[in-house]
Amino acid sequence: MIILADIGATTTDVLLTGISHQTGLSIAAASFGLLTILLLLLGSIRAKVGVGTIVVPLAVSTTFIYSFSVIPNPHNFGAQLIYFITGLFVIALGVGIGASAGIGMGAYESICHRIAEGRDWHPQIVRLIWEFIILSIGILLGGAFGIGTLIAAIATGWILKYMNSAIGDYLLGRRIRTNCETPLARGYEYVQSKN
């Protein structure tokens, strides 16, 4: 929905739309290709791989195939904003559910965690560098960069924090909190506390 909103995509989607723009591949095909490269990179650096590392990106790539054929293009700016905001919440909900399932880190998180561990660098710095590299490549390839990209970068963390709280407190009947001493780049490590 964020890509269809056409006011700027998330960091990864800027890269995917850039790859699609340069190669003529669909965004779904670009996503599958990127997933393959990430899995090869994970293997080469001997990063920790869980079920979620493979299943989550695969599910996202598959979603691209169907969402573009089912969801209509927005026809005015108001609809674009609704698509964009809804897309942010859908992403945060998906990440929150995936994280609470405890099935392993995502591909990006696994790579950043391994680099931070191997180099003894701060995980948040590694993640920031990673995001900057991904975004820069996406922009150079002509990806969907715009004001929405900046809004997504700022807003996603706040929305994700709220979603984690809502999922833990209301859907799962327990409290799930991101361990503030363990940044997101180290993976989805959550602390459960009694209500």
N, C-alpha and C positions, 0 to 999 in steps of 0.2 A: 504493500500500500504506500509505503514511503517513496518507493521508486516511481509509482504511478502519480504521486502527488506532484512530482516534477518541480520541487523547490529546493532540491539538494538532498542527497542520500546519506546514509550512515557511512562511516569510514570504509568498511568492507564492501558495501554496495557501490561506493564511488569506484573502487577497483574493479568490481564485477562489470559495471556498466562501461568502464573504460576498455576492459578486455573485449566485451561484446561489440563496442563501437569500432575497435581496431580490427577484429577478426571476422566479424559477421556472425559469430556464434550467438545463440540465445543466451540470456542471462543464466538460465538453468544449466546449460552446457558449460558456461564459464565457471559456474559455481562448482560443478562436478570436477572440472579440470583443476580448479584451485584446491579443492579437497584432496585430490590425488597428490598434488605437489606438497601440500602440508603433511600428508601421511608419510610421504617419502622423506621429508625433512625430519619429521618426528623419529622415524627409524634411524636416520643417519646420526642424529645427536643423542640417540638412546633415551628419549624422553618417555615419561610415564604415560601409558595409553590405557584408558579405561573404556568401558562400553560406550559411555557418553561421548568420548572423543571421536568415535566413528558414527554413532547413531544420530547425534544431534546435528552435525553438519549435513549428513545424508538426508535427514528429514527436512532441513531447511532447503537444500537443493531440490528435493522432490516437490516441496511446496511451491517453489518458483514455477514449476511446470504447469501446475493447475491454477494457481492464483491469477496469472495473467490472462488465462482463457475464461475465467469465471467472473472476475471483478471488472466492471466497466471503467473506462477512463473518466476522470472527473472533468466536468465541462465549464467550471467557473472557479474563481479563487477560493470561495467559501468551501466548495467541495474538496479542493486541494488541501486546505487546512484541516478539514475533518479527516481526510485520508492520512495526512501526516501525523496528526495527534493520535489517531487510532492505531496506526502502525507502530508508534513508539510504545504504546501500552501493550500491544500484542507481543512485541519483542521482549519487553520486560517480564510479561507474564510467562512466556516460554522459557526465558532464562531462569526465572524464579522456580518454576516447576521442575526444570531439569536439575537445578542446583539442589533442591530439596529432596530429589530422588536419590541423591548420593551415588550416581553411576559414573562418576569420574569427571575430570576437567575437560573443557572444550579444547579444540586443537590449538587455538591461539594461546590459551592459558597454559597448556602443557609446554609449548615451545618457550614462552616467556619464563615460565617456572624453571625450566631446564637451563636456559641461558643465565638467569639470575643466580641459580645454584652453582653452576660451573664457574662463573666469573666472579662470584661473591659480590654481585651488584644488587642494589635495592630493586625489588620486583616492580615497584611502581615506575621507576625510571626506565626499566627494560620495556614495560608495557607502553609507556609514552613514546619511546623511540620506535617501537614496533608499529604503533598506530600512525606515527608521523611518516614512516617509510611507506606503509600501505597507502596512506592518503596521497602522498607525493606521487607515487607510481600511478595511482588512479587518476589524479589530475593531469599528469603528463600524457596519459592515454586518452584523455578527453572524457573522463567519467563525469557522472552527474553531481558535480560539486556546486554548492550554493549556500544560501543563508540557512537552509534546513540542516546542512551538515554541521554547522556551528551550533545550532539549537540542539540537535541530537546529541552532540558531544557533551554539552552542558547538562541537558535535561535527563538523559538516560540514567545516569547514576542516581539521581533523586527519585525517579520513577521506580527504578529497580529496588531501591531501599524500601519504598512503600509497598511494592508488590511482595517482596520477601516477607515483610511483616504481615501483610494480609493473608498470604498463602499459609504461613506458619501458624498464625493465630486463629484464623477462621476456617480455612479449608482442611488443614491437617490436624487441628486441635492441639497444636503445640507451638511454641515460640521459636522461630529460626532467625538468627541474627548473623550478619557477616562479622567475623572476628576482625575488629578494627586493627589489631596488631598483625594480622595476616592479610596483606593487600590482595585485591582481586587477581593480580598477576600470578600469585602463587597457586591459584586454583580455587575451586569452590569448597572452601573449608568453612563449615558453619558450626556455631556453638549453639547448643540447645539448652534452654533454661526452663525451669518449671514456671508455670503461670502463677 
